[in-house]
């Protein structure tokens, strides 16, 4: 493994540890302030969750860009091929489910949603999560296939 990747992995682990501590402390602070009536706990949870989501996804993008810049060309090509073919393939499978869900007959279908909720936002989150699972599964299959075919050569 290259020194660039080792350094990137170390910085990622340190950043994740710091982020975990900050989230933990912020959660305790929000709970304490809510218990003492200083802040509305429901509002604090929404704002804290939003901030955590933004920082998490920003960090994930920064790490992804750094990772792609640090790996060699073959690994970069494996990731690009896997996301194109595998991700698109998974999305196509999800698209079939999406089209089928638009049929009038689907009004009778029932699915468990996030946290046992049955509101539209929970169903949208469940569908988005399902689509992501299909895309990552497709990516994983194509990524493994890409490397296995190159290892035989």
C-alpha positions as CSV (number, residue, x, y, z in Angstrom):
1,X,0.0,0.0,0.0
2,X,1.3,3.4,-0.9
3,X,2.3,6.0,1.7
4,X,-0.4,8.3,0.3
5,X,-3.1,5.7,1.1
6,X,-1.7,4.9,4.5
7,X,-1.6,8.5,5.5
8,X,-5.2,9.0,4.1
9,X,-6.4,6.0,6.1
10,X,-4.8,7.3,9.3
11,X,-6.2,10.8,8.8
12,X,-9.7,9.3,8.1
13,X,-9.6,7.2,11.2
14,X,-8.5,10.2,13.3
15,X,-11.2,12.4,11.8
16,X,-13.8,9.8,12.3
17,X,-12.8,9.5,16.0
18,X,-12.9,13.2,16.5
19,X,-16.3,13.5,14.7
20,X,-17.7,10.7,16.9
21,X,-16.6,12.5,20.1
22,X,-18.0,15.8,18.9
23,X,-21.4,14.2,17.9
24,X,-21.5,12.4,21.3
25,X,-20.8,15.6,23.2
26,X,-23.3,17.6,21.1
27,X,-26.0,15.0,21.8
28,X,-25.3,15.1,25.5
29,X,-25.4,18.9,25.5
30,X,-28.6,19.0,23.5
31,X,-30.2,16.4,25.9
32,X,-29.1,18.4,28.9
33,X,-30.3,21.7,27.5
34,X,-33.6,20.1,26.5
35,X,-34.0,18.6,30.0
36,X,-33.5,22.0,31.6
37,X,-36.0,23.7,29.2
38,X,-33.3,25.8,27.5
39,X,-34.0,24.4,24.0
40,X,-36.8,22.5,22.4
41,X,-35.5,18.9,22.2
42,X,-37.4,18.1,19.0
43,X,-35.9,21.1,17.3
44,X,-32.4,20.4,18.6
45,X,-32.6,16.8,17.3
46,X,-33.6,18.1,13.8
47,X,-30.8,20.7,13.7
48,X,-28.2,18.4,15.1
49,X,-29.1,15.6,12.8
50,X,-29.0,18.0,9.8
51,X,-25.6,19.3,10.8
52,X,-24.3,15.7,11.4
53,X,-25.6,14.7,7.9
54,X,-24.1,17.6,6.1
55,X,-20.7,17.2,7.8
56,X,-20.8,13.4,7.3
57,X,-21.6,13.6,3.6
58,X,-19.1,16.4,3.0
59,X,-16.4,14.4,4.8
60,X,-17.3,11.3,2.7
61,X,-16.9,13.3,-0.5
62,X,-13.6,14.8,0.6
63,X,-12.3,11.3,1.5
64,X,-13.6,9.8,-1.8
65,X,-11.8,12.5,-3.8
66,X,-8.6,12.0,-1.9
67,X,-8.9,8.2,-2.3
68,X,-9.4,8.5,-6.0
69,X,-6.4,10.8,-6.3
70,X,-4.2,8.4,-4.3
71,X,-4.9,5.1,-6.0
72,X,-3.3,3.9,-9.2
73,X,-4.9,4.0,-12.6
74,X,-6.0,0.4,-12.6
75,X,-7.9,0.8,-9.3
76,X,-9.4,4.0,-10.6
77,X,-10.7,2.2,-13.7
78,X,-12.1,-0.6,-11.6
79,X,-14.1,1.9,-9.6
80,X,-15.3,3.8,-12.6
81,X,-16.4,0.7,-14.4
82,X,-18.1,-0.7,-11.3
83,X,-20.0,2.4,-10.6
84,X,-21.1,2.8,-14.3
85,X,-22.1,-0.8,-15.0
86,X,-22.9,-2.0,-11.5
87,X,-24.5,1.2,-10.2
88,X,-26.5,1.7,-13.4
89,X,-27.6,-2.0,-13.4
90,X,-28.7,-1.8,-9.7
91,X,-30.6,1.5,-10.5
92,X,-32.2,-0.3,-13.5
93,X,-33.5,-3.0,-11.2
94,X,-34.8,-0.3,-8.8
95,X,-36.4,1.4,-11.8
96,X,-38.4,-1.7,-12.6
97,X,-39.8,-1.6,-9.0
98,X,-40.5,2.1,-9.3
99,X,-42.4,1.6,-12.6
100,X,-44.3,-1.3,-11.1
101,X,-45.2,0.8,-8.0
102,X,-46.8,3.4,-10.3
103,X,-49.4,0.9,-11.4
104,X,-52.9,1.2,-9.9
105,X,-52.7,-2.4,-8.6
106,X,-49.8,-1.4,-6.3
107,X,-52.1,0.6,-4.1
108,X,-52.8,-2.7,-2.3
109,X,-49.2,-3.5,-1.6
110,X,-47.8,-3.0,1.9
111,X,-44.2,-2.7,2.8
112,X,-42.5,-2.1,6.1
113,X,-41.1,1.5,6.2
114,X,-38.4,3.1,8.2
115,X,-39.0,2.6,11.9
116,X,-42.5,1.1,11.4
117,X,-43.8,4.5,10.2
118,X,-46.3,4.7,7.4
119,X,-46.0,8.4,6.3
120,X,-44.9,9.4,2.8
121,X,-41.4,10.6,4.1
122,X,-40.7,7.2,5.6
123,X,-41.7,5.4,2.4
124,X,-39.6,7.8,0.3
125,X,-36.6,7.1,2.6
126,X,-37.2,3.4,2.4
127,X,-37.3,3.5,-1.4
128,X,-34.2,5.7,-1.6
129,X,-32.4,3.3,0.8
130,X,-33.5,0.3,-1.3
131,X,-32.2,2.0,-4.5
132,X,-28.9,2.7,-2.8
133,X,-28.6,-1.0,-1.7
134,X,-29.2,-2.2,-5.3
135,X,-26.6,0.2,-6.7
136,X,-24.0,-0.7,-4.1
137,X,-24.7,-4.4,-4.7
138,X,-24.3,-4.0,-8.4
139,X,-21.2,-2.0,-7.9
140,X,-19.7,-4.7,-5.6
141,X,-20.5,-7.5,-8.2
142,X,-18.9,-5.6,-11.1
143,X,-15.9,-4.4,-9.1
144,X,-15.1,-8.0,-8.0
145,X,-15.7,-9.3,-11.6
146,X,-13.4,-6.5,-13.0
147,X,-10.5,-7.5,-10.7
148,X,-11.1,-11.3,-11.1
149,X,-10.9,-11.0,-14.9
150,X,-7.7,-9.0,-14.7
151,X,-6.0,-11.4,-12.2
152,X,-6.4,-14.3,-14.6
153,X,-4.5,-12.4,-17.4
